[in-house]
C-alpha cells in the first residue's frame, strides 16, 4: 500500500519515500519528524512477511524504516540516520 502525505503542496527539491510497517515505533519516529518539518512524503507499507517492496533494490537489508530521498538518489537505513539527515537538510 502506498499513501502520499503532502503537508505542503509546493514543489520541494526533496522527494521523500518512506518504507515502513504500520506498527513499527521507529517508523513512527520518522513520520513524526516529517510532520514536524512539514515535508511532503510518500509512505510505502512493506509486507512484514515477504518484504517484496524492498527486494528489488535493498540487497540483503530487510529492516524498516528505509527512506529514499531526492528522487531515490540516496537510500538511508534506520530511524536515527533518517531523522539526522532530515534535520540537517531542513
C-alpha positions as CSV (number, residue, x, y, z in Angstrom):
1,X,0.0,0.0,0.0
2,X,1.3,3.4,-0.9
3,X,0.0,6.7,0.5
4,X,1.1,10.2,0.0
5,X,1.2,13.0,2.5
6,X,1.5,16.4,1.1
7,X,1.9,18.6,4.2
8,X,2.9,21.4,1.9
9,X,1.9,21.4,-1.7
10,X,4.8,23.4,-3.0
11,X,7.4,21.8,-5.3
12,X,10.1,20.8,-2.9
13,X,13.5,19.6,-4.2
14,X,13.3,16.9,-1.7
15,X,11.3,13.9,-2.8
16,X,11.0,11.5,0.2
17,X,9.7,8.0,0.2
18,X,9.5,6.1,3.5
19,X,9.3,2.4,3.6
20,X,7.7,1.2,6.8
21,X,5.5,-1.1,8.8
22,X,2.3,0.5,10.3
23,X,3.1,-0.8,13.8
24,X,6.8,0.0,13.8
25,X,7.8,2.5,16.5
26,X,10.9,3.5,14.7
27,X,8.9,4.3,11.6
28,X,6.6,6.5,13.8
29,X,9.6,8.5,14.9
30,X,10.5,9.2,11.3
31,X,6.8,10.1,10.4
32,X,6.6,12.4,13.4
33,X,9.8,14.2,12.2
34,X,8.4,14.5,8.7
35,X,5.2,16.0,10.1
36,X,7.1,18.4,12.4
37,X,9.2,19.6,9.5
38,X,6.1,19.8,7.3
39,X,7.8,17.8,4.5
40,X,5.7,16.1,1.8
41,X,6.4,12.4,1.5
42,X,5.2,9.1,0.2
43,X,4.7,6.1,2.5
44,X,5.1,2.6,1.2
45,X,3.7,-0.1,3.5
46,X,6.1,-3.1,3.5
47,X,4.7,-6.6,3.8
48,X,6.3,-7.9,7.0
49,X,6.4,-11.5,5.7
50,X,7.6,-11.2,2.1
51,X,9.2,-7.7,2.2
52,X,8.6,-7.7,-1.5
53,X,8.6,-3.9,-1.7
54,X,12.3,-3.9,-0.6
55,X,13.7,-6.8,-2.6
56,X,14.3,-5.0,-6.0
57,X,16.8,-2.5,-4.6
58,X,17.8,-3.1,-1.0
59,X,20.1,-6.1,-1.4
60,X,20.1,-8.2,1.8
61,X,18.9,-5.3,4.0
62,X,15.4,-6.1,5.2
63,X,14.7,-3.8,8.1
64,X,12.5,-0.7,8.2
65,X,12.3,2.3,8.2
66,X,14.2,3.0,5.0
67,X,14.0,6.4,3.3
68,X,14.7,7.2,-0.3
69,X,15.5,10.9,-0.6
70,X,15.8,13.2,-3.6
71,X,14.2,11.1,-6.3
72,X,15.9,7.9,-4.9
73,X,19.3,9.4,-5.2
74,X,20.2,8.3,-1.7
75,X,18.9,5.5,0.4
76,X,19.1,5.9,4.2
77,X,18.6,3.0,6.6
78,X,17.4,3.3,10.2
79,X,15.3,5.9,12.0
80,X,18.2,7.8,13.7
81,X,20.1,8.2,10.4
82,X,16.9,9.3,8.5
83,X,16.0,11.8,11.2
84,X,19.5,13.2,11.3
85,X,19.5,13.7,7.5
86,X,16.1,15.3,7.6
87,X,17.1,17.8,10.3
88,X,20.4,18.5,8.6
89,X,18.7,19.3,5.3
90,X,15.7,21.2,6.6
